[in-house]
Amino acid sequence: MTAENMISKQSEPIEKKGFLQQLYSKRGGIKLGLGRVAEAYGEIFEKNIPVYHVAGTNGKGTAVYALDHILRSNGMKTGRFISPHLLNYNERIASDNVDISDETVFEIYKWLEKKVSNFDDLSFFEITFLIAWKYFELANCDRAVFEVGLGGRLDATNVIEGPKTDIITSIGLDHTHILGDTLEKIALEKLGIVKKDDIVLIGGSSDAAFDSWMVEKAYSNGAKTVKNDKDLKNAVLFGDFSSPEQEKNIKLAALAADLTENEGLKIPDFHSLKLPARFEFIEPDIVVDVAHNPPAVASLAKTVKQKLKKVVVLYGAMKDKDITKVLDIIDEISSAVFVVNLEADNRGAKVGDILERADGKVLQKIKYCENDEKTIEAAVEFARKNEMKLLVTGSFHTVEKFIHFRNSHI
């Protein structure tokens, strides 16, 4: 079977659960470094696709979805790669806003297994990236938008050659045990995606000197054009944005597309843009948001104060996050905080971990039951009785857990 007829071939019936378990078995550890995936990518690469590459501490997903929306609105066929997924693996890979099918994931995986000499050494994320790239080639995408998984310099997506268009949405202290413990160290990791002749858009901060330093570093990496979003005022956006930060990231996407595509690009209306789990009301009284570090939760808290005032919070977290600081921020907007356990390849925090890292003030608001199902039920009921909105946040895994629970109980 050749790559050209891979998708059109009628595959044998597959058991999705069993197949994905095979793929998920490669999860559980972060394998930084480009050697393995670069070798594999070189073995499967057949077609150049102009790429938008999005890195940053927060706001990457918003920028990716916005770019995809802009490009499709201008008649281009797009490939979109995000990480992590919320409910289904297929969400990670989409063409023209349609998620990849189970059958196509299966076919490309099996093709990679035979084609790639070091397949067994590849991580879950590396294989997923390779599936995405091959799918975008086969789907004849005009443009591809890739979200960096972690950092940038050593991320699997960084095997994509330039010139391309890069967006750095924000720099904040997250994954410090991997990326470094200062903003400068983290910025260098994010800027590691910049290749020779790339166009680079940087989300400006409140520190002009730091912003100038980032621009200089991008040029030193070989960028052709580097712009700070504060220098560009020509993007007029129409839509309903939950926060200034969300609007800023959509503006970054619009500016990047405008700089790259040049004449004739039209910036569309954003009212129809769906941003999954970014201050998303999944029910009239329930909002979900995947904020998971202090800068993101602080931004979320501002939005809550403006739009909802006080909320009931359902919270779960990963062990490597600054749970103490996040809970201090949540304390400002919450009447009660219900906490649940997360598994997530042994990186998830248990209720006991959260209690240990909660300070005395917010500790008085924390509630939990003998199991997570009862905690979720109690959180929903508490919010309903007190005529308040329920905010589900802390991690992609928290939102996933809640939505799966609600779907199974409707």
N, C-alpha and C positions, 0 to 999 in steps of 0.2 A: 504493500500500500504506500503510495506516495503522499507527500504533504498536500499536493494540490487537490486530491480527491478525498482527503481525510474526513472533512465535514459532511460531504454528500453521501458517503458510504453509510448504508443502513447497519448500525451496530447491533450486535446481539443484545438481548435483554440484559440489563445490569441491575444489580442490587446496590442502590446508591449508598445505603448505610455501610455495607461491607466495604465498598470501594473507598469511601471517604475515610473510614477507619484506617485503611492502609495508608492513605495520605497523611492523616492526622497523627499516625504513629511516629512521624518524623518531626513532630512538634516537641516542645519542652525545653529547648535550649536555643539561645541566640548564637548563631555562627557568624560573627563579623569577619570580614575579609572577602576579597573579590576573586581570589585565585580559582576556586572551584567553579563558581558561576560564570566567570569570564570564559573559562575553557568550554563550558557547556553552551554558553550563548554563541560562541564562535562556531560551534558545530551545527547550530540550528538556524542561524541568521541567514535570511535569503532576500529580504527587501527592506530598504530604508524607508522609515516613516517619520515625518517631522514630529518632534516630541516637545511637549510642555512638561517640565519636571518640577514638582512642588515639594519643598521641604519647609521645616519650621517647627517650633515647639507646639503652637496651637494654631488652629484655623486652616490647616492643610486641606481637610475634607471639604470645607466650605469653598475654598478656592478651586479645588478640583471639580466639584459639581457645577460651579459657576462657569468655569472654562468650557466644560463639556456642553453646557447650555448655550453659551455664546457661539461656539463653533458650529453646533448643530443648527442653530437659528440662522446661520449664514450658509447653510446648504452643504456643509462638510460632513462626511461620515466619520464618526469618532470612535476611538477605543478609550475606555476609562478603567483605570486600575486604582483600587483603594485598599487600605488595610488599617485596622482589621475589619472583618464583616460584622454585621449586627445580629442577623438571625440565620442567614444561610451563606454557605461558602460561595455560591454563585454570585453574590453581590460584589465580590472583589473584582470581577471581570465583566465588563459590559461593552457592547457595541451598539451605537446609536440608542443609548439609554435602555437597552434590553439586556438583561443578565444572560450570561453564557448558560447553555443547557447542560443538564447532567450528562447527556450522551456525548456532547462535545468535549467536556472536561475529561471524561473517560477515554475517548479516542486519542486526544492529544497526550494525555498522561502515558498511555500505552505506547504511543509513537516515540515519546521522549525516552521511555524506558529502554527501547531498542536502539535509538539513535545516539543517545548521549553516553559516552564511554565511562564517565564518572558519576552516573546517575545515583548510585547507592550512597555516595558521599554527600549529596545535596540535602539541604534543609527543606523543611516545609515551605518557608517563604521563598526560597530560591526556585523550587519547583513551580510554585504558584506564579511567580514572575515569568518564568519561561513559558508556562501555559498561556499566560496573557499575551506575551509577545507573539508567539506563534499564531494565536487566535486572531490578533489584529492584522497580521500579515495575510492570513487566509481570508479574512473578511474584507480585505482591500480597504482598510481604513485610510482616510486622507490625513488624519491627525490622531495622535495618541497622547493622552494625559495620564501621567504616572505620579502617584503619591509615594513619597519616600516612606519606607517602613520605620526605620530608626536611624536618626542622625542624618547621614548623607554620604560622607566620604567612603565609608565601608559598607554601605547598604547595597543589597543585590541589584537594585535598579540603577546603580551608578556604573554598570557596565555599558549602558547606552552611550554611544559616542555622540559628540557634538558635530556641528553646531546645533543647538537646541535653544529653547527658551526656559529659563529657570525663575522660579518664584520662591523667595524666602519670606514666609508670612510673618514670623515673629521669632524672637529668641528669649528663652526663659530657662530657669533651672529645673530640668526634668531629666530623668535617666542619668543623673550625675555620676553614678557608679560606673557608667559605661562611657559617657560622652565628655566628662570633665566637670569640675566643681566651680567654674567661673563662666560668666557670660561669653567671654572671649574664647575660651576653649570650646564651648558649645557652638559658638558662631563659626569657628573654623571647621567643625565637623559638618555643619549645614552647608557652608560655602564650598565644601569639598565636591559638590555636584557640578560646580562651574567648570566648563571645558573651554578650549580655544574657540573663539568667535561666537560664544554664546551671548544671547540677550538676557540680561538679568534685571529682575524687579525685586526691590527690597522693601519690605514693610517698615516704615520709619518708626522710631521709638521716641521717647521723651528726652533722649540723650543725643544731642546733635554730634558731639565728638565721636561717640560710639558708631553712629550711623555713617559718618565720614570714613571712619576706620574700615567699616564693612565694605563700603564702595571701593576703597583702595585695595582691599584684599581680593575682591571679585575681579578687579582689573589685573591684579598680579597673577591670578589664575588663568588669565588669557581671554577674559570676556571682551567682546566687541563693543557692547553698549551696556552701561549700568545706570539704572535710575532708581531713585528713592521715591516712593509714592507721594511724598510731600512736595516733590518737585513737579508733579504732574496733576493738573487740576481739571483736565478736559473730559473726564468721565462723568457723565450725567446718568444717574441710575434711577430707574423707576421700579418700585416694588415695596413689599412690606418686610422690613428688616427688624429682627428682634433686638439688635443692639448695634451701637456704633462699631464694635469690633467685627461683627458679621458684615456690616456694610463695607468696612475697610477691606476685608478679604475679598469680597465680591468686586470691589473697585480695583484691587490689585489684579484680579483675573481679567477684568475689562481692559486695563491699561496694558497688560502683557499681550493680550490678543491684538490690541490696536497697534502696538509697536511692531509686532511680528508680521501681521497680515497686511499691514500698510493700507493702501487705498481700497475703498469700497466696503470696509468692514462696518457692519451696523451693530450697535449695542442694543440688545433686545430688552423688552420689558421683563422684569424678574418676578412678577406676581405669581407665575406658574412654576417657579423653581422650587422643587422639593428638596429640603435638606434633612435627611433622616437623622433623627435624634439630636438635632441642634435646636434647642428650645422648641420642640415639636409637640403640639397638642395631639395626642393620640385618642383622647376622649375630651369632652368639654371641661372636665375638672382634673385631668391628668396630663402633665407635661413631662417629657423625657429629655435629658441632655447628657451627652457623654463627657462633660467636663471632668477631668481626672487629676489635675494638678493645681496648685494655688493660683497661678495667673488665670487659668481658664475658669476656675470656680469663682474667683473675684469678679471676673467679667459677668458670669452668670448671676452672681448676687446683685450686681448693679441693675441688670435687666429685671430681676425679680422685684427689687425695690420700686422700680419705675412702673412695672406693669401689674404686679400681683400683691405687692406689699409683703405680707407674711404668708408662709406656706408650711405644709407638713412635708418633711423630707424622708424619702426612703433612700438609704445610703449603703453602698458596698464599695470596697476598694481593693487595690492591689497592694501587697506588702511593701513594695519598694517606693510607694508614694509618700509624700509628707502629710500623713493622715492628721497629725496634730494641727498643722496650720490650716488644712482644708476644713476641719471641724470648727475651728475658730471662726472662719468665714461663714460657714453654714449657720453657726449660732446666731449671727446677726439677722438672718432672714427667716428662721424657723420657729415654730411653736412647739414642735416635737420632731425628734430624729429617730426613725426606725432603722435598725441596722441588720444586714443580712450577711451570710457567709458567701465567699467566692472561692471557687476551686482554681480554675484557670491554670492548669499545668503546674500546680503547687506554688504558684506565685500569688494566689489570692489570699486576702486577709480573712481570718476567722473573726467572728464576733468578739472573741476574747482579745484578739490583737487590737481591734478598734477601741475596746474599752480601756486597754492598757495605755493607749496613746491619746486618749481624750483628756483634756484638762478638766478641772473641777466644775467650771461654769457650764460647759456644754454637756458634761456627764449627767447633769440633772435632767436633761431633756431626752436622753437616749432611752429607747424602749426596744424590747425584743421578746420573742416568745420561744417556746421549746423547739420550734423548727421554723425554717424560712417561710414555708407556706402560710403558717399561722401569722407570722410577722407581717407578710405582705397583706393578708386579709385584714389584720388589725390596723395597718397603716391606711388602707383604703377606707375602712369604716371610721377611723378617727377623723380623717379629712372630711368625710361626708357629714358626720354628726356636727362638726364644728364649722361647716359651710366654708371650707377652705380648699384651695387647690393642692393636689399632691404633686410634688416634684421628685422624680426618680433620677438619681445622678450618682457620680463617683467613678464610673467605669463603663466601657462598652458592655462588659460582662454583667453589670448591674442592670442595665437597660434590657439586655437580652433575657436575663433571668425573669425580670418582671413581665415582659411582653409574652414570653412563653407561658408563664403562669396564667396571665389574663386570657390568652387564647385558649388554654385548656379548661378554663372555668366559665367560658361564655356559652 
